Amino acid sequence: MIDLPLLTTKVEAIARAAGAFLREEQQHFSQERVSLKSLNALVSDVDKNAEKQLVRDLQEILPEAGFLTEEGTITQRTSHAYYWVIDPLDGTTNFVHGLPIYSVSIALMHNDEPVIGVVYEVGMDECFSAYKGGGATLNGTKITTSPTDSLADSLLATGFPYYDFSGVAGFQKTLEYLYPRTRGIRRIGTAAVDLAYTACGRFEGYFEYGLSPWDVAAGILLVREAGGQVCDYQGGNAPIDSKSIIATNNGVFEDVLKVIQVSMGNG
């Protein structure tokens, strides 16, 4: 039987170590190290080296687990009941442009459900973590989602489409509805941090489409363990590969879901 609290502590240390590597690399990073995986999807040697470091360290603490990784330095997902889903650098575009908001995201999955989630936001030195049934914490202090129950008093987060523009019209309708009915909408450039900030109550909610499993796996558990709700645009359970996500506190969940479903043509 895996000791989830103990393992979570070890994952936090691994995430912080990877974050220290990223922080050091950004100080002397140059654009010449950037390449393009696909439209607006940037990658550099930093992403790949950070991923290799994470894989090495995670293999040491749980040798039987497989991996699903963004940069594909190792892929062993399907034959393992336990597997890690890792994003070594969520917010690569921020990183390469010198912005201080980027993160390391690590989730441990068991039978395709997250049981550990750690998001380390490097610039603010904030480590968000959760394990199934254990609640969520920020640098060791318990966190919960916002108690706000009104859209008018809510600050929401989203991510602008950058490669999948199939839902732009519905996305624009969603924004048009929410602009005058909320305190604002933020786009900070890392889905993992958007979810972590929703978990600790800085955002009342977050929504986005066109995502990958490593963007959201850890954050989904953070929000749920902090008392929030998570679903996809169809209102389903939001498996990590569902491509869309709505994550909010309990107070505005139904409102946000309805707005998005009507605007995006799902309701």
N, C-alpha and C positions, 0 to 999 in steps of 0.2 A: 504494500500500500504506500503510495507516495505521500510524503509529509508536505502538504501544500504550503503551510506557513514558513517552514524552513526553506523550502525551495524558492519561495517568493523572495525571501531575504537575499538569497544567493543571486537571483536574477537581477534584483535591484543593483547589487554591486557590479555585476557584469554590464548592465546598461550604463551605469555611471563611468565605468572604465572606457567603454566605447565613446561616451560623450566627451571624456577628457581628450581622447584621440582626435575627435572632430574639432573640438575647441582649439587645440594646438594647430591643426592643419589649416583652419580658416585664417589664422594670423598671417600665413604666407602663401595663401592660395592664389593662383592665377588662372585667367580664363582659358589659357592654352591647354589646361588639363581637362577641359569639358568636351564631351562628345554627345551626340544625339542618338537616343535609342529609337525614337519615333517622334511625331510632331509634338514639339514643346516638352518632350520627356528627356530631361537632361540627366547625364550620369558622368561620373569622374572616377579616377583611381581611388579617391577617398571613399566613395560609396563601397566599392569592391573590397578595399582593404579593411574597412570597418566591418563589413559583413563576414569576411574570413575570420576576423578576431572574435566576433560574436559566435559563429559556428563552432570554433575551437573551444571557447569557454563553456558554451552550452552543452557540447558533447561530453565535457568532463563531468558535469554535474548530473546528467541524465543520458547515459550512453545508449539506452534502448530507444530513444525518441528519434523520429524522423524530422525532416525540415521542409518548409515551403518558404523560399526566400525571394526577395525582389530581384536581386541581381543574378540569381541562378548559379551562385558559386557552388551550391550543393542542392540537390532536389531528391528527396526520399519520402514523399508524403504518403502514398496510397497504402503501403504495406505496414503501416505503424498505427497502433491504437492511439499512441501519444505522438504528437509532432509539434515542433516549434514553427510559428509564423513570425518572420522578422523583417523589419524595415530598418536597415542600418542608418539611414538618413532620410527621414520624412521631412520634406521641405528643402529639397536639393536646390531648387531655383533661388530660394532665399539665401541659402548657404553660398552659392557661387556669386551672388550679387552683394555679399557682405552684410546681409540682414541677420540679426541675432536671434531669429525665431526658427528653430529647427529641432528635430527630436530623434531619439532612438525608440523604436517600438518593438516590443517582444511579447508574444502570447504563446502560452502552452495550450494546445488543443487536446481534448480527449474525446474520441469518437465524434469529431467535428464540432465540439462545443468548447468554447474557451473556459479554462479552469484557472489560469493565471494570466494577468495582464499587467504589463509595466510600460509606462511611457515616461521617458526622461527628457524633459525640455531643457536643452543644454544652456541656452543663454541666461535663463533665470535660475539655473541650478535647482530645478524642481522635479522631484521624482514621484510620479503618481503610480500607485500600485494597488492591486486587488487580487484576491483569490476567491474561488467559488465558495459562497457561504460565509466569507470572512469580512465583508464590508470593503470599503476603499479608503485609502490614505494618501496624503500628500506630505512627503518628507516625514512620515511616521505619525502624522496627526490625522485623525478620522475626518473624512469629508462626506458631505451629502449634497444632493442637488438643491437648487434654489426652491424656496417655498412659494415663489410668485405664481399666482393663478390667473393673471391677466396679460393678454398680448400687449396691451398698451404700456405695461410696465416691464416688458421683456426686451432683453438684448439677445439677438439671434446671430448665428454664424452660418456661413456657407462657403462653398468653393466654386469659383467660376469655371465653367467648362473650358478646357484647354486642348482637348484632342477629340472628344466625342461631342459633336455639336447637334446631334439628332434631337435633343430635347430642349434646345435653346428657346424656342417660342414659349413653351410651357414654363420654363425657368424664368423668363422675363415677366410672364404674367404673375408668377408667384411673388417676385420682387415688387412688382407694381402694387400688388395688394398689400404687401407687408410694410412697404416704406412708410406710409402715413399712419399705420396702425401699431407700430412698435417704437421702441426707443432707438432702434437702428439695427443695421445688419453689418457684421464684420466679416472680412475675408483675410485671414492671416497666413494662409499658405501651407498649412500642415494639418491634415485631417486628424491625425493622432492627437495633436494638441487641442484642436477644436472639441474633440470628444472628452479629453481630460478636463478642459475648462468647463464643459457642460456638467461633468461629474462633480466638480467642486463648487458649482453655482455661479461662476462668472458669466456664463451664458445660460439663458433659460432653455435654449435649444439649438440644434445644428441639423442641417440637411444638405445633401449633395448627391449627385449621380455620377456615374462613370468612374467608380472606385475599384480598387483591387483588394484582395484579402489582407495583405500586409498593411494597408492604410487603416483598417478598422478593427482588426481582430482583438487587439489589446483594449482599445477604447470602448468597444461594445461591453466588455466585462466591467470596465471602470464605471460606466454609466449605470448599468444594472445594479452593481453592488453598492453604488451610492444612492440608490433608491429611485432612479429614473427609468424611463421606458425607451426601448429601441425597436424599430421595425423598418421594413423597406417601404418603397413608395406604394406598393400594393397592400400594405398593412400586414404583411407576413412577418415571420419571426426573425428576419434579417440574418440569414446565414452569412458567413464572411464573404462568400462569392456572389452575393445577390446584386451587386453593382450599384445599388442605391441605398440610402440610409436616412432615417429620421431618428434623432436622439434628443429627448427633451426631459424636463422634469415632469412630474405628474400633473401639475396645474395647467399646462398649456398643450399637453400632448394631443388631445382631440382636436383642438383648434388648428394646430400646425398640420396635422395629418389631413384634415378636411381641406384646408387651403391648397396644399400641395396636390392632393388627389383631384380636386376640381381643376386647378390650373394646368396640371400635367395630363389631364384626360384620363385619369385612373378612377375617377369617382363620379 
